[in-house]
Amino acid sequence: MSMSRSTIQELCDFVQHKPSQILGNKFFDSRIVCQVDVAHKGDKYEPRIFIISKFRIFLLMGKTTSSLKIEKSFHVLTIKALQVDEELLVIHIDDGGHKKKISVKCPPAHPAIHLARQCLSAIKHYFPDFGSHLPTSIDVTPPTLYTEFSSLPSASPRPCHSFRRTYAALCDFYDQPYREEVSWDVEKIYTANKLRDLKIDDFSHLLPKDLLPIVGVLQYSSYFTGLICDGVRVSSEVIDVILSVIRKSHSLKKLQLRSCALPKDFVTLLASALHNNQNACLEHLDISRNPLDDKKGFTILASVLPRIVQLRYVNVAECALTDKSINLLCTGLYNGMTSCKSGGMQITELILSANPIKDDISSIINLVSICTSLRVLDLSDTGCHLDKLWNALKFGGLQIEKLLLNGCTLGGKRSEGVQTAKEYFSMAVNLTHISFNNTSMPSEYLKSVLLGLAANQQLQPFRLDLDATCEKGSASVLDACIGGIRCETLSLRDNNLDADLQGVLQSLMMVQCLRRLDIGGGNMNQLKKNNKQAHVINKILLDVVKLYSEEGCLEELILSESRLAI
């Protein structure tokens, strides 16, 4: 039974002036209220009142103000298509996997094209950066609506690209309560400090589900360029939203998910999300301290990485990766660097530490040999066979600044790597930190490294870590060669030098730029306070004093846990 025009107007006026009475308290205003005819299936149209209020669209049924009720409502983000055909507006929605089509016959006072624009205006109000997402998110007909989007009315901007509005809309989308303190923190703290990385840690005091709309903002906001989660265990629901951010964001440059209990198949999910984002601009990827060994996932990731040409930083430390997974990762990076189509990736930091990659390092070698952009290479505690690496470093690693090779493996004195290592260290031009801590170095190997560094006049004073590296006979090598290097920080802890320490200290007096020296730990365990050792101890102490003399530059001496019996 049709209603008179006056009755329709009365219902629309009632809803226009008192929307919250029917729609709920948070829907206290409305963008548009009009009477339409709606068909959900087939051609059976029935009269409804069409309302856009905030970030939702409502369809009301009823013939009197007292009988009005919500037949259906849906969030503007569920809209997947807006198709205008003369007086007809067809809206396709996807609400939690439930796809539906709503056909709306529009009255002359509110033509279909006008309702379509109002729907897009509501999206723009709450998601001001949505313009770049529109072509891939909503199928719009006529296509001119795409170009019109930028000229649709805009609300007064709020801090952080209207974070407050986007957050409020997503609280409704994820069915979570809006928390004013979240908006206040972002508007005041993030704005004042010009922070562009959203830190989940800042909101870890909230319930896990409260994080959904906060993290979700990054899907559509170009203000935030980074997402950081460090040491916070995240729920599967939050991980789903993070993956959605990776899949949809056009501005996410930094992704740091460190020690946050990621699922073992996360690499597969990450690769899929990156694959589905044609506008991915990721520069910094850190998924360290999560057990993520997944050969299938790294196979997929290797095929996706060549397209992420902006990638500069990769950290997969302590992920329990096997050499197969590491090789797949490095193959993907290698292909990204050699791809002419993409213009070439430029990796500056590669951190693979604490993953057992003792055997096959062929892909690491291939990558390092061409990666002239590399500035940090961390293979600490991998057990990596370094003999195979020096040639690659000679080709691609001369610009490296930090070379961390703790806990790796070296060959014997007849190893081919001895001479090649000397050549590399004599040629490198930017080294500022070299570490061989806990890498057992035969005396010939130690000699080649030190002589290489001594011959290198291009290096500025650098840091050299040689904790627990010396084998039998190495003390004499240190005595003979250490005085020729230009290091400002030197660590020689736990090398069992004992009485040989005196000769090493005398050689160090020749290093004019030495500022910090650590000779603590197990270096003097055998020295006891007795008559036989008293003169040795005295000489060591005198040499220590000389290092602090006016002629020397030493500013800090560390003897912790040295057990020097005095």
C-alpha positions as CSV (number, residue, x, y, z in Angstrom):
1,M,0.0,0.0,0.0
2,S,1.5,3.3,-1.1
3,M,1.8,6.3,1.2
4,S,0.8,9.9,0.4
5,R,3.4,12.5,-0.3
6,S,2.6,14.3,2.9
7,T,3.0,11.1,5.0
8,I,6.4,10.4,3.3
9,Q,7.5,14.0,4.0
10,E,6.4,13.7,7.6
11,L,8.5,10.5,8.1
12,C,11.5,12.0,6.4
13,D,11.3,15.2,8.5
14,F,11.0,13.1,11.7
15,V,14.1,11.1,10.9
16,Q,15.9,14.2,9.8
17,H,15.3,16.0,13.1
18,K,15.5,13.0,15.5
19,P,17.8,10.4,13.8
20,S,19.2,9.1,17.1
21,Q,15.8,8.2,18.3
22,I,15.7,5.5,15.6
23,L,19.3,4.9,14.6
24,G,21.0,5.1,18.0
25,N,22.7,7.7,20.1
26,K,25.9,8.0,18.0
27,F,23.9,8.7,14.9
28,F,22.7,12.2,16.0
29,D,22.8,13.7,12.5
30,S,22.2,12.7,8.9
31,R,23.7,13.6,5.6
32,I,20.6,12.7,3.6
33,V,17.1,11.4,4.3
34,C,14.7,10.5,1.4
35,Q,12.0,8.1,0.4
36,V,13.1,5.5,-2.2
37,D,11.9,2.1,-3.6
38,V,14.2,-0.8,-2.8
39,A,14.6,-4.3,-4.2
40,H,16.9,-6.8,-2.6
41,K,16.0,-9.7,-5.0
42,G,14.4,-9.6,-8.5
43,D,12.1,-6.7,-9.4
44,K,10.0,-6.5,-6.4
45,Y,10.4,-2.9,-5.1
46,E,9.1,-1.7,-1.8
47,P,9.0,1.8,-0.3
48,R,11.8,2.5,2.2
49,I,13.5,5.5,3.8
50,F,17.1,5.9,2.7
51,I,19.4,7.5,5.2
52,I,23.2,8.3,5.2
53,S,24.2,9.1,8.8
54,K,27.9,9.5,9.6
55,F,29.6,6.3,8.2
56,R,26.5,4.1,7.8
57,I,23.7,3.8,5.3
58,F,20.3,2.8,6.7
59,L,17.1,1.5,5.1
60,L,14.0,2.1,7.3
61,M,10.6,0.6,6.9
62,G,7.3,1.7,8.5
63,K,4.3,3.9,7.7
64,T,4.2,5.9,10.9
65,T,6.8,7.6,13.1
66,S,6.0,5.1,15.8
67,S,6.4,2.1,13.5
68,L,9.7,3.0,11.9
69,K,12.4,0.5,12.3
70,I,15.8,-0.4,10.7
71,E,15.4,-3.0,8.1
72,K,19.1,-2.9,7.1
73,S,22.2,-0.9,7.8
74,F,25.7,-1.2,6.4
75,H,29.0,0.6,6.8
76,V,30.3,2.7,3.9
77,L,33.5,0.6,3.8
78,T,31.4,-2.5,2.8
79,I,30.4,-0.8,-0.5
80,K,32.1,-2.5,-3.4
81,A,30.2,-1.0,-6.3
82,L,28.0,2.0,-7.0
83,Q,26.3,1.8,-10.3
84,V,24.0,4.6,-11.6
85,D,21.5,3.8,-14.4
86,E,19.2,6.8,-14.9
87,E,16.8,6.7,-11.9
88,L,18.3,3.5,-10.5
89,L,21.2,3.2,-8.0
90,V,22.6,-0.3,-7.6
91,I,24.8,-0.8,-4.5
92,H,26.9,-3.9,-4.1
93,I,28.1,-4.6,-0.6
94,D,30.4,-7.2,1.0
95,D,29.6,-7.4,4.7
96,G,31.9,-9.9,6.3
97,G,31.9,-12.2,3.3
98,H,28.2,-11.8,2.7
99,K,27.8,-10.2,-0.7
100,K,24.5,-8.5,-1.5
101,K,23.0,-6.3,-4.1
102,I,20.6,-3.5,-3.3
103,S,18.7,-1.8,-6.1
104,V,17.4,1.7,-5.2
105,K,14.8,3.6,-7.3
106,C,15.4,7.2,-6.6
107,P,12.8,10.1,-6.6
108,P,13.2,13.1,-8.9
109,A,14.2,15.3,-5.9
110,H,17.1,13.0,-5.1
111,P,18.3,11.4,-8.4
112,A,20.5,8.3,-8.4
113,I,23.7,10.3,-9.3
114,H,23.1,12.5,-6.3
115,L,22.8,9.6,-3.9
116,A,26.0,8.1,-5.3
117,R,27.8,11.3,-4.7
118,Q,26.5,11.5,-1.1
119,C,27.7,8.0,-0.5
120,L,31.2,9.0,-1.8
121,S,31.1,12.2,0.2
122,A,30.5,10.2,3.4
123,I,33.5,8.0,2.6
124,K,35.6,11.1,2.0
125,H,34.6,12.8,5.2
126,Y,35.8,9.9,7.4
127,F,38.6,8.7,5.1
128,P,40.1,11.8,3.6
129,D,42.9,9.9,1.9
130,F,40.6,7.4,0.3
131,G,40.9,9.0,-3.2
132,S,43.9,6.8,-4.2
133,H,42.1,3.7,-3.0
134,L,38.8,4.4,-4.7
135,P,39.6,2.9,-8.2
136,T,40.7,-0.4,-6.6
137,S,38.1,-0.5,-3.8
138,I,34.8,0.5,-5.4
139,D,33.5,-0.1,-8.9
140,V,31.9,3.2,-9.8
141,T,29.6,3.9,-12.8
142,P,29.7,6.3,-14.4
143,P,33.5,6.5,-14.3
144,T,33.3,10.3,-14.1
145,L,32.6,9.9,-10.4
146,Y,36.2,8.8,-9.9
147,T,37.5,12.2,-11.1
148,E,34.7,14.0,-9.2
149,F,35.8,12.5,-5.9
150,S,38.6,15.0,-5.3
151,S,36.2,17.9,-5.8
152,L,33.5,16.6,-3.4
153,P,33.1,18.8,-0.3
154,S,35.7,18.3,2.4
155,A,35.3,18.7,6.1
156,S,37.7,20.9,8.1
157,P,40.9,18.9,8.5
158,R,41.8,17.5,11.9
159,P,45.3,16.5,13.2
160,C,47.0,13.5,11.6
161,H,44.8,13.5,8.5
162,S,41.6,13.5,10.6
163,F,42.6,10.5,12.7
164,R,39.7,11.1,15.1
165,R,37.1,10.7,12.3
166,T,38.8,7.7,10.7
167,Y,39.2,6.0,14.1
168,A,35.5,6.6,15.0
169,A,34.4,5.1,11.7
170,L,36.5,2.1,12.2
171,C,35.4,1.6,15.8
172,D,31.9,1.1,14.3
173,F,33.3,-1.1,11.4
174,Y,35.0,-3.4,13.9
175,D,32.2,-3.2,16.4
176,Q,34.4,-1.8,19.2
177,P,33.8,1.1,21.6
178,Y,35.2,4.5,20.7
179,R,37.8,5.7,23.2
180,E,38.4,9.4,23.5
181,E,41.9,8.9,25.1
182,V,43.1,7.2,21.9
183,S,42.2,10.2,19.8
184,W,43.7,12.6,22.4
185,D,47.0,10.7,22.5
186,V,47.3,10.7,18.7
187,E,46.2,14.3,18.2
188,K,48.4,15.7,20.9
189,I,51.4,13.4,21.3
190,Y,51.9,12.2,17.7
191,T,51.2,15.6,16.2
192,A,53.4,17.5,18.7
193,N,56.4,15.1,18.1
194,K,55.7,14.7,14.4
195,L,55.5,10.9,14.8
196,R,54.6,9.1,11.6
197,D,55.1,5.5,12.9
198,L,52.2,4.1,14.8
199,K,53.4,2.1,17.8
200,I,51.2,-0.6,19.0
201,D,53.2,-0.5,22.3
202,D,51.7,2.9,23.0
203,F,48.2,1.2,23.3
204,S,49.2,-2.2,24.7
205,H,47.4,-1.2,28.0
206,L,44.0,-1.5,26.1
207,L,42.1,-4.7,25.4
208,P,43.4,-6.6,22.4
209,K,40.2,-5.9,20.4
210,D,40.6,-2.2,21.1
211,L,43.7,-2.3,18.8
212,L,41.7,-3.3,15.8
213,P,40.4,0.1,14.8
214,I,43.6,1.8,15.9
215,V,45.8,-0.3,13.6
216,G,43.1,-0.3,11.0
217,V,43.5,3.4,10.4
218,L,46.7,2.7,8.5
219,Q,44.8,1.0,5.8
220,Y,43.5,4.3,4.5
221,S,45.5,7.1,6.1
222,S,48.6,8.5,4.3
223,Y,49.7,10.3,7.5
224,F,51.2,7.1,9.1
225,T,54.1,5.7,7.2
226,G,55.2,3.1,9.7
227,L,53.7,0.4,12.0
228,I,55.8,-0.8,15.0
229,C,55.1,-3.6,17.4
230,D,58.0,-4.5,19.7
231,G,57.7,-7.2,22.3
232,V,53.8,-7.1,22.5
233,R,52.0,-10.3,21.9
234,V,49.3,-9.6,19.3
235,S,46.1,-11.6,18.8
236,S,45.2,-13.3,15.6
237,E,42.5,-10.6,15.0
238,V,45.1,-7.9,15.2
239,I,47.4,-9.8,12.8
240,D,44.5,-10.0,10.3
241,V,44.2,-6.2,10.5
242,I,48.0,-5.8,10.1
243,L,47.8,-8.0,7.0
244,S,45.0,-5.8,5.7
245,V,47.2,-2.7,6.2
246,I,50.0,-4.4,4.2
247,R,47.5,-5.3,1.5
248,K,45.8,-1.9,1.2
249,S,48.2,0.9,2.4
250,H,49.7,3.1,-0.2
251,S,52.0,4.8,2.3
252,L,53.4,2.1,4.6
253,K,57.2,2.4,4.4
254,K,58.2,0.8,7.7
255,L,56.9,-2.5,9.1
256,Q,58.5,-3.6,12.4
257,L,56.9,-6.7,14.1
258,R,59.6,-7.7,16.5
259,S,59.1,-10.5,19.1
260,C,55.3,-10.3,18.9
261,A,54.4,-14.0,18.6
262,L,53.6,-14.0,14.9
263,P,52.1,-17.3,13.6
264,K,54.5,-19.6,11.8
265,D,52.8,-19.1,8.5
266,F,53.1,-15.3,8.7
267,V,55.6,-15.2,5.9
268,T,53.1,-16.8,3.6
269,L,50.4,-14.3,4.7
270,L,52.9,-11.4,4.3
271,A,53.9,-12.5,0.8
272,S,50.2,-12.8,-0.2
273,A,49.4,-9.3,1.2
274,L,52.3,-7.7,-0.6
275,H,51.4,-9.5,-3.8
276,N,47.9,-8.0,-3.7
277,N,49.1,-4.5,-3.1
278,Q,50.2,-3.0,-6.4
279,N,51.1,0.3,-4.6
280,A,53.3,-1.3,-1.9
281,C,56.1,1.1,-1.0
282,L,57.8,-0.8,1.9
283,E,61.3,0.3,2.7
284,H,61.9,-1.2,6.1
285,L,61.0,-4.8,7.0
286,D,61.7,-6.2,10.5
287,I,60.1,-9.5,11.6
288,S,62.9,-10.5,13.9
289,R,62.6,-12.6,17.0
290,N,59.7,-14.6,15.7
291,P,60.0,-18.3,14.8
292,L,59.1,-18.2,11.1
293,D,60.9,-20.9,9.2
294,D,58.5,-21.6,6.4
295,K,60.0,-22.8,3.1
296,K,56.7,-22.4,1.3
297,G,56.3,-18.9,2.6
298,F,59.8,-17.8,1.6
299,T,59.3,-19.3,-1.8
300,I,56.3,-17.1,-2.3
301,L,58.0,-14.1,-0.7
302,A,61.0,-14.5,-3.0
303,S,58.7,-14.2,-6.0
304,V,57.1,-11.0,-4.6
305,L,60.2,-9.2,-3.4
306,P,61.5,-8.1,-6.8
307,R,58.5,-5.8,-7.1
308,I,59.2,-4.1,-3.8
309,V,61.9,-2.0,-5.3
310,Q,62.0,0.6,-2.5
311,L,63.0,-2.0,0.1
312,R,66.2,-0.9,1.9
313,Y,66.3,-2.7,5.3
314,V,65.6,-6.4,6.0
315,N,65.9,-7.9,9.5
316,V,65.1,-11.6,10.1
317,A,67.3,-12.1,13.1
318,E,66.4,-14.9,15.6
319,C,63.7,-16.3,13.4
320,A,65.0,-19.9,13.5
321,L,65.4,-19.9,9.7
322,T,67.2,-22.7,8.0
323,D,69.8,-22.1,5.2
324,K,67.0,-23.0,2.7
325,S,64.7,-20.2,3.9
326,I,67.7,-17.7,4.0
327,N,68.7,-18.6,0.5
328,L,65.2,-18.1,-0.8
329,L,65.0,-14.7,0.9
330,C,68.4,-13.7,-0.6
331,T,67.4,-15.0,-4.0
332,G,64.3,-12.7,-3.9
333,L,66.5,-9.7,-3.0
334,Y,69.1,-10.6,-5.6
335,N,66.3,-10.8,-8.3
336,G,65.0,-7.4,-7.1
337,M,68.5,-5.9,-7.6
338,T,69.0,-7.4,-11.0
339,S,65.6,-6.7,-12.4
340,C,65.9,-4.2,-15.2
341,K,62.1,-3.8,-15.3
342,S,61.9,-2.6,-11.7
343,G,65.0,-0.4,-11.9
344,G,66.9,-2.3,-9.2
345,M,66.5,-2.6,-5.5
346,Q,69.1,-1.0,-3.2
347,I,69.4,-2.9,0.1
348,T,71.4,-1.0,2.7
349,E,71.0,-3.2,5.8
350,L,70.7,-7.0,5.9
351,I,70.4,-8.6,9.3
352,L,70.4,-12.5,9.3
353,S,71.9,-13.0,12.8
354,A,71.1,-16.0,15.0
355,N,69.8,-18.2,12.2
356,P,71.6,-21.6,11.6
357,I,73.0,-21.1,8.1
358,K,76.2,-23.1,8.4
359,D,76.0,-25.0,5.1
360,D,74.7,-23.5,1.9
361,I,75.3,-19.8,1.7
362,S,75.4,-19.5,-2.2
363,S,72.6,-17.1,-2.3
364,I,74.1,-14.8,0.3
365,I,77.3,-14.8,-1.7
366,N,75.5,-13.9,-4.9
367,L,73.6,-11.1,-3.1
368,V,76.6,-9.6,-1.4
369,S,78.7,-9.8,-4.6
370,I,76.4,-7.3,-6.4
371,C,75.0,-5.3,-3.5
372,T,77.2,-2.2,-3.6
373,S,74.6,-0.3,-1.6
374,L,75.0,-2.6,1.4
375,R,76.1,-0.7,4.5
376,V,75.3,-3.2,7.3
377,L,75.8,-6.9,7.1
378,D,75.0,-8.9,10.3
379,L,75.8,-12.6,10.2
380,S,76.3,-12.9,14.0
381,D,75.8,-16.3,15.5
382,T,74.9,-18.0,12.2
383,G,77.9,-20.3,12.1
384,C,78.4,-19.1,8.5
385,H,81.6,-20.3,6.8
386,L,83.3,-17.0,6.1
387,D,86.0,-18.4,3.8
388,K,83.4,-18.5,1.0
389,L,82.3,-14.9,1.7
390,W,85.5,-12.8,1.3
391,N,85.5,-12.8,-2.5
392,A,81.9,-11.6,-2.6
393,L,82.8,-8.8,-0.1
394,K,85.6,-7.7,-2.4
395,F,83.2,-7.3,-5.3
396,G,80.1,-5.8,-3.6
397,G,81.0,-5.1,0.1
398,L,83.7,-2.4,-0.1
399,Q,81.2,0.3,1.1
400,I,80.0,-1.7,4.1
401,E,80.1,0.3,7.4
402,K,79.2,-2.4,9.9
403,L,80.4,-5.9,9.4
404,L,79.2,-8.2,12.2
405,L,80.6,-11.7,12.0
406,N,80.3,-12.9,15.6
407,G,80.0,-16.6,16.1
408,C,80.9,-17.6,12.5
409,T,83.4,-20.1,11.3
410,L,86.9,-19.7,9.7
411,G,89.2,-22.1,8.0
412,G,92.7,-23.0,9.1
413,K,96.0,-21.3,8.3
414,R,96.1,-22.9,4.8
415,S,92.6,-21.8,4.0
416,E,92.2,-19.9,0.7
417,G,90.2,-17.3,2.7
418,V,93.3,-16.1,4.6
419,Q,94.8,-14.1,1.8
420,T,91.4,-13.0,0.4
421,A,90.4,-11.7,3.9
422,K,93.6,-9.6,4.0
423,E,92.8,-8.2,0.6
424,Y,89.3,-7.3,1.5
425,F,90.2,-5.5,4.7
426,S,93.0,-3.6,2.9
427,M,90.4,-2.4,0.2
428,A,87.3,-1.6,2.2
429,V,86.6,2.2,2.4
430,N,83.8,2.8,4.9
431,L,84.2,0.3,7.8
432,T,83.3,1.8,11.2
433,H,82.5,-1.4,13.1
434,I,84.0,-4.9,12.6
435,S,83.1,-7.7,15.0
436,F,84.5,-11.2,15.2
437,N,83.4,-11.9,18.8
438,N,83.3,-15.6,19.6
439,T,84.6,-16.5,16.1
440,S,87.7,-18.6,16.7
441,M,90.5,-17.2,14.6
442,P,93.7,-19.2,13.8
443,S,96.7,-17.0,14.3
444,E,97.4,-16.8,10.5
445,Y,93.8,-15.6,9.9
446,L,94.1,-13.0,12.7
447,K,97.3,-11.8,11.2
448,S,95.8,-11.4,7.7
449,V,92.9,-9.4,9.1
450,L,95.1,-7.1,11.2
451,L,97.7,-6.6,8.4
452,G,94.9,-5.9,5.9
453,L,93.5,-3.2,8.3
454,A,96.9,-1.8,9.0
455,A,97.6,-1.4,5.2
456,N,94.3,0.4,4.7
457,Q,94.8,4.1,4.8
458,Q,91.3,5.0,3.6
459,L,89.5,4.0,6.9
460,Q,88.6,6.5,9.5
461,P,89.2,5.3,13.2
462,F,86.9,2.4,13.7
463,R,85.6,-0.1,16.3
464,L,87.1,-3.6,16.3
465,D,85.7,-6.4,18.5
466,L,87.9,-9.5,19.0
467,D,86.3,-11.0,22.1
468,A,87.1,-14.7,22.6
469,T,88.7,-15.0,19.2
470,C,92.4,-15.8,19.9
471,E,93.7,-19.4,19.5
472,K,97.1,-20.6,20.6
473,G,99.8,-18.4,19.3
474,S,97.5,-15.4,18.6
475,A,99.0,-13.3,21.4
476,S,102.2,-12.9,19.5
477,V,100.2,-11.8,16.4
478,L,98.4,-9.2,18.4
479,D,101.7,-8.0,19.8
480,A,103.2,-7.7,16.4
481,C,100.3,-6.3,14.4
482,I,97.8,-4.5,16.6
483,G,99.9,-1.3,16.8
484,G,99.5,-0.7,13.1
485,I,95.7,-0.4,13.0
486,R,93.7,2.8,13.4
487,C,90.9,1.8,15.8
488,E,89.3,4.1,18.3
489,T,87.5,1.3,20.1
490,L,89.0,-2.1,20.7
491,S,87.6,-5.1,22.7
492,L,89.8,-8.1,23.5
493,R,87.8,-9.7,26.3
494,D,88.1,-13.4,27.2
495,N,91.2,-14.2,25.1
496,N,93.3,-15.8,27.9
497,L,96.2,-13.4,27.3
498,D,97.6,-13.5,30.8
499,A,101.3,-12.6,30.8
500,D,101.2,-11.9,27.1
501,L,98.9,-9.0,27.8
502,Q,101.9,-6.8,28.6
503,G,103.2,-7.0,25.1
504,V,99.8,-6.3,23.6
505,L,99.4,-3.2,25.8
506,Q,102.8,-1.9,24.8
507,S,101.8,-2.3,21.1
508,L,98.5,-0.5,21.8
509,M,100.5,2.6,22.9
510,M,101.3,3.0,19.2
511,V,97.6,3.4,18.4
512,Q,97.3,7.2,18.7
513,C,93.5,7.3,18.1
514,L,92.5,4.6,20.7
515,R,89.7,6.0,22.9
516,R,88.2,2.9,24.5
517,L,89.8,-0.4,25.4
518,D,88.2,-3.5,26.9
519,I,90.6,-6.1,28.2
520,G,88.3,-7.6,30.9
521,G,86.8,-11.0,31.2
522,G,89.1,-14.1,31.0
523,N,92.3,-12.4,30.1
524,M,94.2,-12.6,33.4
525,N,92.8,-15.7,35.1
526,Q,96.2,-17.2,35.6
527,L,97.8,-14.2,37.1
528,K,97.9,-14.6,40.9
529,K,99.3,-12.5,43.6
530,N,102.6,-14.3,44.3
531,N,106.2,-13.6,43.9
532,K,106.5,-15.1,40.5
533,Q,103.7,-13.0,39.0
534,A,104.1,-9.8,41.0
535,H,106.5,-8.2,38.5
536,V,104.2,-9.1,35.5
537,I,101.2,-7.6,37.3
538,N,103.2,-4.5,38.1
539,K,104.3,-4.1,34.5
540,I,100.7,-4.5,33.2
541,L,99.5,-1.9,35.6
542,L,102.3,0.5,34.6
543,D,101.4,0.0,31.0
544,V,97.8,0.7,31.8
545,V,98.8,3.9,33.4
546,K,100.9,4.9,30.4
547,L,97.8,4.4,28.2
548,Y,96.2,7.1,30.2
549,S,99.3,9.4,30.0
550,E,99.2,12.8,28.4
551,E,100.7,11.3,25.3
552,G,97.9,8.8,24.9
553,C,94.2,9.4,23.9
554,L,92.6,6.6,26.0
555,E,89.4,7.8,27.6
556,E,87.8,4.6,28.9
557,L,89.4,1.3,30.1
558,I,87.3,-1.7,31.0
559,L,88.6,-4.4,33.3
560,S,85.3,-5.9,34.4
561,E,85.4,-9.5,35.5
562,S,89.2,-9.6,34.8
563,R,90.0,-11.2,38.3
564,L,93.2,-9.3,38.4
565,A,94.7,-10.4,41.8
566,I,96.1,-7.2,43.3
